[in-house]
Amino acid sequence: MAEGAEVVSCEPPGEEEQGAGGEEEQGAGGEEEQGAGGEEEQGAEDGGGSEREDGAALTDAQRDVLERCLHTLRHAQNDSHTLAALLLITRLCPASQLDKPTLRRIFEAVGLNLPARLLVTAVRGRESSGLPPHELLSLGTALLAALSTDPDMASHPQLLTTIPLLLGLLANGPESNQQEEKQAGEKGKSPDSKVQAEESSGPESNPAKVEKPAGERKASKQNGDDSSKSNGVKTPTETSPCARLDKAMAADCYQVLTAVCALPRGLDQLLGRGAIPALCQAVEQNQTFSREQGLPLLGCLLSGRTKDKAWGKHPAELHTLLDRLSKDFCQSTEQARLDRCSQLVQFLPPVGVAAASEELKGVVSRVWGTLRPMMQSKLTPRQIRPILVLSACLLDLYGWEQVGPPKTCCLLVNRACVEVRMGLEEPPGNELSPELQHTLTGCYRIMEAAIEQACSPALTQTAAPPPSSVSSLSLQQSQQILTVLQEAFSAVIYHLQQVDPSQYGDPFIFATFRSLCSWLAEETSCLKEEVTGLLPFLIGYAQSHMRGESPEQGLSDWMAEMSFSEERGPWTGREPLRYLLPALCHLSAEEGPRKVLLTLDTPALLVDFLTQSWNSLKGKGGVASSRDPSMETACSALLNFTVTEPERVRKDACFRTLEALLSEALPVLVHKPRLLVLAANMCTLGLMIGRLRSAPTGSVEASQRRFFSSALRFLRGALDTGSSTKLVQVSVSWAENWDEAAELWRLGLQALGGCVRAQPWITTLVREEGWLKHTLTMLGQCSALADQHTQGALEEALCAVAERCPLCKQEIGDVMRNEKGALSCMRNLKKTMLVK
């Protein structure tokens, strides 16, 4: 076919062509559509040859005709010859009977340019084409559907350029697209402009002119901008039967889109070419197969890594779609509601979208109103499972606020806990089905939400919680929830005891592990023996992932599909230990569990975690950009070991590694106000370790000097003298985080005293770094300190400095004799200084 030839020859087909293509076009198109789209429709009236079963191999006669047609395709002089051969192939050799090599031969003979130009010609309604637009569309979509069955062809750039045209057909129907193109032609656009524009503008373009959602349409009309009229697009109430695609053509369009969706980058290809608004409009207008095939395709686009991007680009269209689906859900029969629970889950937005949307809040409230009586009815395990999963996703969006009265909240938690017990208390060796694993993961989220709400600090601060909140539970109801949670987590522990290291890469095991960690973060007194017995698994599981000893791909994919925002993001291997850290803080403070943790070399694991996290923080470029609470928690757990196990600290090489890390990190963190709490943790941890070290026999290591210099500068900046009062005040840089950092600061000062006594060389830095001068000036000018704890911490440090450094003792004595400030209240310091 000559380059630049018309889509279809203007000269009428000859007698042979007419026989092959003219009289039999309707039958050929019908059978091809049946083969590509899977529709069980009748072909031509004459039957088109011998009967054969769908999918059967080609006969010798068919193969002979196919070879002749392929020869014609390769040597066609114009589009009429090409169409005649293609129509004959579709007539005698449906795509379902062609293998991939044969389809590839057809593709190589025809190329994808012809089907694309057929679509352009059809939607522009060119009278010179020689064929009705409907038949051009039928043949073009059928060809694309057949060729798209080969993944290599589905990913071809020429096929991808047809996606906006296909989306336009599905959203608006054939006639609306023809009207749009006619208007575009009147403005001087060339016949191929739509495809050319798509090729040149890249994947972010959206040539399929899709109407605005209902909410935007209303606003546009009020402003005199009725885009639905100007674009020739019918509103949902104006949709007529002639504006709908026939079933075969719609099936062919969806076949192409589904084939593209299955490609490695298929979701991005569809999202960038306007699939979301087009498919949403198709559903809104109830276009052909929009429910059967359009909604599943939208569900794929709204899953995994593309969910945030889709909601970020098209929030209005997706809110409109969700509103419609939620109304359908609430108005459907009881059985249909059970079936639609899983569907509705796919179309809920990411957690971040929920906060600013009152419209979404109304949707969630409407769905909860339907779910409440469903939860209260008698249901089989198979019926309750989709309800629990949907409930978990709704909790992710707005928490317990809209669930209902306390009785409903208790019922939901109880249902989830019972499902967990029934699912996990199976004999060892019984495998859980994927469906049950999916349900249990949702139940875990309900249990975690109950724990989060029950332990929220806001409950103690809110005088009058809303009556619909779980926070208004009675004491009896709270005890009931605690009991069922304890029983459920007993089943979780039992299940995890059966896990083999070969299962560590299973996403469901991670979900189960994380759920238990959420319980242990708040409650370690219950099931203490069982938890202590499970510690080898918990530490081994976290260690295996952090050191890359377990397969990570399944977990990485699962992380991308999680509905709650804190999970979303790339898998690093540190996630299991990050969830376990709060529990380790509690357990490391208790002698029994701590001894077990020490046998498992837990301090070394924590040091590895801190090292990896610090390197990751540095690698982000801006260390001050984000706070990582898990690093602070790891420091707290290590601090417990340092305080309670001094001999282990002196002998274990991992604490030497930790000191090197602290000497590198603290000098950087001192200048990062947003990371002040982390700096306080690292400073205090380093000082607590330093008090256990003996004085160096030779010269002081540069790393040690660097750490203590940074620590003194950091501690010095916490307090200052008020300008209008004679009281010591928290400095501006510390004020925001003082509630979290105050206790660490006081402990750091006490540890500084211990460091000075163990390593007297530090007193030189105390003077050089200005800590002593700043502290004495501040205490000399103020009349009193804010609290006794702060005074005691400063007094401890000053006493140690005075004991180990004659020069420092002299400076302190001079101030105490000449000033009558807060120093005069420090009795222990007076005894040390021999001052009355």
Residue pairs with C-beta under 8 A, 6 or more apart in sequence:
1 76
1 77
1 78
1 79
1 82
1 114
2 77
2 78
5 78
5 79
6 78
6 79
6 128
7 79
7 114
7 117
7 118
7 120
7 121
7 126
7 129
7 136
7 191
8 79
8 80
8 83
8 118
8 121
8 128
8 129
8 130
8 131
8 136
9 78
9 79
9 80
9 130
10 128
10 130
11 78
11 80
12 18
12 130
13 21
13 22
13 80
13 84
13 130
16 84
17 80
17 81
17 84
20 84
20 85
20 87
20 88
21 28
21 80
21 83
21 84
21 87
21 88
24 44
24 48
24 87
24 88
24 91
25 87
25 131
25 135
26 44
26 135
27 43
27 44
27 45
27 46
27 48
27 91
28 43
28 44
28 48
28 87
28 88
28 90
28 91
29 87
29 90
29 135
29 138
29 139
29 142
30 41
30 42
30 43
30 44
30 138
30 248
31 43
31 44
31 48
31 90
31 91
31 94
32 90
32 91
32 94
32 95
32 138
32 139
32 142
32 143
32 146
33 39
33 41
33 138
33 141
33 142
33 248
33 249
33 251
33 252
34 40
34 41
34 43
34 94
34 248
35 54
35 90
35 94
35 95
35 96
35 97
35 142
35 146
36 95
36 141
36 142
36 145
36 146
36 248
36 251
36 252
36 255
37 142
37 145
37 247
37 248
37 249
37 250
37 251
37 252
37 254
37 255
38 251
38 255
39 247
39 248
39 251
41 247
41 248
43 91
44 91
48 91
48 92
49 91
49 92
50 59
52 59
52 97
54 94
54 96
54 97
55 96
55 97
56 97
57 97
58 66
58 93
58 97
58 98
62 92
62 93
62 97
65 88
65 89
65 92
65 93
66 89
66 92
66 93
66 102
69 85
69 86
69 88
69 89
70 85
70 105
70 106
70 109
72 81
72 82
72 84
72 85
73 82
73 85
73 86
73 106
73 109
73 110
74 109
76 82
76 85
79 114
80 130
82 110
82 114
83 131
83 139
86 110
86 139
86 143
87 139
89 106
90 139
90 142
95 103
95 142
95 145
95 146
95 149
98 106
98 146
100 149
100 150
103 146
103 147
103 149
103 150
103 153
104 150
104 152
104 153
106 146
106 147
107 147
107 150
107 153
110 143
111 158
112 144
112 147
112 153
112 156
112 158
112 159
112 162
113 158
114 143
115 139
115 140
115 141
115 143
115 144
115 147
115 162
116 140
116 158
116 161
116 162
116 165
116 195
117 192
117 195
118 136
118 137
118 139
118 140
118 143
119 136
119 137
119 140
119 141
119 162
119 165
119 166
119 169
120 165
120 181
120 191
120 192
120 194
120 195
121 129
121 133
121 136
121 191
122 129
122 133
122 134
122 136
122 137
122 140
122 174
122 178
123 133
123 137
123 165
123 168
123 169
123 174
123 177
123 178
123 180
123 181
123 194
124 178
124 181
124 182
124 185
124 191
125 133
125 178
125 181
125 182
126 191
129 136
133 174
133 178
134 174
137 169
137 174
137 249
138 246
138 248
138 249
141 166
141 169
141 249
141 252
141 253
141 256
142 248
142 249
142 252
144 159
144 162
144 166
144 252
144 256
145 251
145 252
145 253
145 255
145 256
147 153
147 154
147 159
148 154
148 159
148 255
148 256
148 259
148 260
149 255
149 259
151 259
151 262
151 263
153 159
154 256
154 259
154 260
154 262
154 263
155 260
155 263
157 199
159 256
159 260
160 203
160 260
160 269
160 273
161 195
161 198
161 199
162 195
162 256
163 198
163 256
163 257
163 260
163 269
163 270
163 273
163 275
164 194
164 198
164 205
164 206
164 207
164 208
164 273
164 274
165 177
165 194
165 195
165 207
165 208
166 253
166 256
166 257
167 208
167 210
167 257
167 273
167 274
167 275
167 278
167 279
168 177
168 180
168 207
168 208
168 209
168 210
168 278
169 177
169 245
169 249
169 250
169 253
170 245
170 250
170 253
170 254
170 278
170 279
170 282
170 287
170 288
170 290
170 294
171 208
171 210
171 211
171 277
171 278
171 279
171 281
171 282
171 285
171 287
172 180
172 208
172 209
172 210
172 211
172 233
172 234
172 243
172 281
173 234
173 239
173 242
173 243
173 244
173 245
173 287
174 243
174 245
174 249
175 242
175 243
176 232
176 233
176 234
176 243
179 232
180 209
180 231
180 232
180 233
181 194
183 231
183 232
184 193
184 194
185 191
190 196
194 207
197 205
197 207
198 205
198 207
198 273
202 272
203 268
203 269
203 272
203 273
204 272
205 272
205 273
205 274
206 273
206 274
206 277
207 274
208 273
208 274
208 278
209 231
209 233
210 233
210 274
210 277
210 278
210 280
210 281
211 217
211 227
211 228
211 231
211 233
211 235
211 281
212 220
212 227
212 228
212 316
213 280
213 284
213 316
213 317
213 319
213 320
214 236
214 284
214 320
215 316
215 319
215 320
216 316
217 226
217 227
217 228
217 235
220 226
220 227
227 233
228 234
228 235
234 240
234 243
234 285
236 284
236 285
236 286
239 285
239 286
239 287
244 287
244 288
245 253
245 287
245 288
246 288
247 288
247 289
249 288
250 287
250 288
250 289
250 293
251 289
251 293
254 289
254 293
254 294
254 297
257 270
257 275
257 297
258 293
258 297
260 266
260 269
260 270
261 267
261 270
261 297
261 300
261 301
263 269
267 300
267 301
267 304
267 305
267 306
268 306
270 297
270 301
271 301
271 306
271 309
271 310
271 313
275 297
275 298
275 301
276 298
276 301
276 310
276 313
276 314
276 317
276 318
277 314
277 317
279 290
279 294
279 297
279 298
279 301
280 298
280 314
280 317
280 318
280 320
280 321
281 317
282 290
282 294
283 290
283 291
283 294
283 295
283 298
283 321
283 324
284 320
284 321
284 324
287 294
295 343
298 321
298 346
298 347
299 343
299 346
299 347
301 310
302 310
302 311
302 318
302 346
302 347
303 346
303 561
304 557
304 560
304 561
305 560
307 350
308 350
308 352
308 568
310 318
311 318
311 349
311 350
311 353
315 349
315 353
315 357
318 347
318 349
319 349
319 357
319 359
319 360
319 363
321 347
322 347
322 348
322 349
322 360
322 363
323 359
323 363
325 340
325 343
325 344
325 347
326 344
326 363
326 366
326 367
327 366
328 340
329 337
329 340
329 341
329 344
329 367
329 370
330 337
330 366
330 367
330 369
330 370
332 340
334 374
337 370
337 374
338 374
338 383
338 386
338 387
339 386
341 386
341 387
341 389
341 390
342 386
342 389
342 390
344 367
344 390
345 389
345 390
345 393
348 393
348 394
348 397
348 563
349 357
349 360
349 397
350 563
350 565
350 568
351 396
351 397
351 563
351 564
351 565
352 565
353 360
354 360
354 361
354 364
354 397
354 398
360 397
361 398
361 402
364 394
364 397
364 398
364 402
365 402
367 390
367 394
368 394
368 402
368 403
368 404
371 387
371 390
371 391
371 394
372 404
372 408
374 387
375 384
375 387
375 391
375 408
375 411
375 412
375 415
376 411
379 387
381 419
381 422
384 415
384 419
385 419
385 435
385 436
385 439
386 439
388 415
388 416
388 419
388 439
388 442
388 443
388 446
389 438
389 439
389 442
391 403
391 412
391 442
391 446
392 416
392 441
392 442
392 443
392 445
392 446
392 449
393 442
393 563
394 402
394 403
395 403
395 445
395 446
395 449
396 445
396 563
396 564
399 449
399 453
400 409
400 449
400 453
400 468
400 469
400 470
400 471
401 466
401 468
401 469
402 468
403 409
403 412
403 468
403 470
404 468
405 467
405 468
406 469
406 470
406 472
406 473
406 474
406 477
407 477
409 450
409 470
409 473
410 473
410 477
410 480
410 481
412 446
413 446
413 447
413 450
413 481
413 484
413 485
414 480
414 481
414 484
416 442
416 443
416 446
416 447
416 488
417 443
417 447
417 484
417 485
417 487
417 488
418 484
418 488
419 439
419 440
419 443
420 440
420 443
420 444
420 447
420 488
420 491
420 492
421 487
421 488
421 491
423 432
423 436
423 439
423 440
423 443
424 440
424 491
424 492
424 494
424 495
424 512
425 491
425 494
425 495
426 432
428 498
432 440
432 508
437 508
440 508
440 511
440 512
441 508
441 511
444 511
444 512
444 514
444 515
445 564
447 485
447 488
447 489
447 515
447 518
447 519
448 515
448 518
450 470
450 481
450 485
451 485
451 518
451 519
451 522
451 523
452 518
453 459
453 469
453 470
453 471
454 470
454 478
454 481
454 482
454 522
455 522
456 471
458 471
459 465
459 471
462 471
465 471
465 472
466 472
473 481
485 519
486 526
486 527
489 515
489 516
489 519
489 527
490 527
490 530
492 512
492 515
492 516
492 519
493 516
493 527
493 530
493 531
493 534
495 512
496 509
496 512
496 513
496 516
496 534
496 537
496 538
497 533
497 534
497 537
499 509
499 537
499 541
501 540
501 544
501 550
503 509
504 541
504 544
504 545
504 549
504 550
504 551
505 550
505 551
505 552
505 553
505 554
505 555
506 554
507 554
507 555
507 557
507 558
509 541
510 555
510 558
510 575
510 576
511 558
513 538
513 541
513 576
513 579
514 576
514 579
517 579
517 580
517 582
517 583
518 579
520 531
520 580
520 582
520 583
520 586
520 587
521 582
521 583
521 586
522 582
524 531
524 583
524 586
524 587
524 590
524 593
528 592
528 593
531 587
531 593
532 587
532 592
532 593
532 596
535 587
535 593
535 596
535 597
535 600
536 596
536 600
538 580
538 583
539 580
539 597
539 600
539 602
539 605
540 600
541 576
542 576
542 577
542 580
542 605
543 549
543 577
543 605
544 550
545 552
545 555
545 573
545 574
545 575
545 576
545 577
546 573
546 574
546 576
546 577
546 605
546 608
546 609
546 612
547 573
547 608
548 573
552 571
552 573
555 571
555 575
556 570
556 571
559 567
559 568
559 569
559 570
559 571
559 575
560 568
562 568
572 612
572 616
574 609
574 612
574 613
574 630
577 605
577 609
578 609
578 630
581 630
581 633
581 634
581 637
582 633
584 597
584 602
584 606
584 633
584 637
585 633
585 636
585 637
585 640
587 593
587 594
587 597
588 594
588 597
588 602
588 637
588 640
588 641
588 644
589 640
589 644
591 644
594 640
594 641
594 644
594 645
598 641
598 645
598 648
601 654
602 637
602 641
603 638
603 641
603 648
603 652
603 654
603 655
604 652
604 654
606 634
606 637
606 638
607 638
607 654
607 655
607 657
607 658
607 661
609 630
609 634
610 631
610 634
610 635
610 638
610 658
610 661
611 657
611 661
613 628
613 630
613 631
613 634
614 631
614 661
614 664
614 665
617 623
617 626
617 628
617 631
620 626
623 668
623 669
623 672
623 675
624 672
624 673
624 674
624 675
625 674
626 674
627 674
627 675
627 677
627 678
628 678
631 678
631 681
632 677
632 678
632 681
635 678
635 681
635 682
635 684
635 685
636 681
638 658
638 685
639 681
639 684
639 685
639 688
641 648
641 649
642 649
642 655
642 685
642 688
642 689
642 692
643 688
646 692
649 655
649 689
649 692
650 692
650 693
655 689
658 685
658 689
659 686
659 689
659 690
659 703
659 704
659 707
660 703
662 682
662 685
662 686
662 689
662 707
663 686
663 703
663 704
663 706
663 707
664 703
665 682
666 679
666 682
666 683
666 686
666 707
666 710
666 711
666 714
667 706
667 707
667 709
667 710
669 675
669 676
669 678
669 679
669 682
670 679
670 710
670 713
670 714
672 679
673 733
676 733
676 734
676 736
676 737
676 741
677 737
677 740
677 741
677 744
679 714
680 714
680 737
680 740
680 741
680 744
680 745
680 748
681 744
683 710
683 711
683 714
683 715
683 744
683 748
684 744
684 745
684 747
684 748
684 751
686 707
686 711
687 711
687 748
687 751
687 752
687 754
687 755
688 747
688 751
688 754
690 704
690 707
690 708
690 751
690 754
690 755
690 758
690 759
691 751
691 754
691 755
691 757
691 758
692 758
693 758
693 759
694 758
694 759
695 758
695 759
695 760
695 761
696 704
696 759
696 761
700 761
705 765
708 755
708 762
708 765
709 765
709 768
709 769
711 748
711 752
712 752
712 765
712 766
712 769
712 771
713 769
713 771
715 745
715 748
715 749
715 752
715 771
716 769
716 770
716 771
716 774
716 775
717 731
717 733
717 734
718 730
718 731
718 734
718 741
718 745
719 728
719 729
719 730
719 731
719 734
719 778
719 790
720 728
720 729
720 730
720 731
720 778
721 728
721 729
721 777
721 778
721 781
721 782
722 728
722 729
722 782
726 781
726 782
726 783
726 784
727 782
727 783
727 784
727 785
727 786
728 778
728 779
728 782
728 784
728 785
728 786
728 790
728 822
729 786
730 738
734 741
734 745
742 790
745 793
746 789
746 790
746 792
746 793
747 793
749 793
749 794
749 796
749 797
750 793
750 796
750 797
752 762
752 797
752 800
753 796
753 797
753 799
753 800
753 801
754 800
755 762
756 762
756 763
756 766
756 797
756 800
756 801
756 803
756 804
756 805
757 800
757 803
757 804
760 804
760 805
763 801
763 804
763 805
763 808
764 805
766 772
766 801
766 805
766 808
767 773
767 805
767 807
767 808
767 811
772 801
772 808
772 811
772 812
773 811
775 794
775 797
775 798
776 811
776 812
776 815
776 823
779 785
779 794
779 815
779 819
779 821
779 822
779 823
780 815
780 818
780 819
780 821
780 822
780 823
781 819
781 821
782 821
782 822
783 821
783 822
784 822
784 825
785 791
785 794
785 822
785 825
791 822
791 825
791 826
794 826
795 826
795 828
795 829
796 828
798 812
798 826
798 829
799 828
799 829
799 832
801 808
801 809
801 812
802 808
802 809
802 812
802 829
802 832
802 833
803 809
803 832
809 833
812 823
812 829
812 833
813 833
813 835
815 823
816 823
816 824
816 829
816 830
816 833
816 835
817 835
823 829
830 836
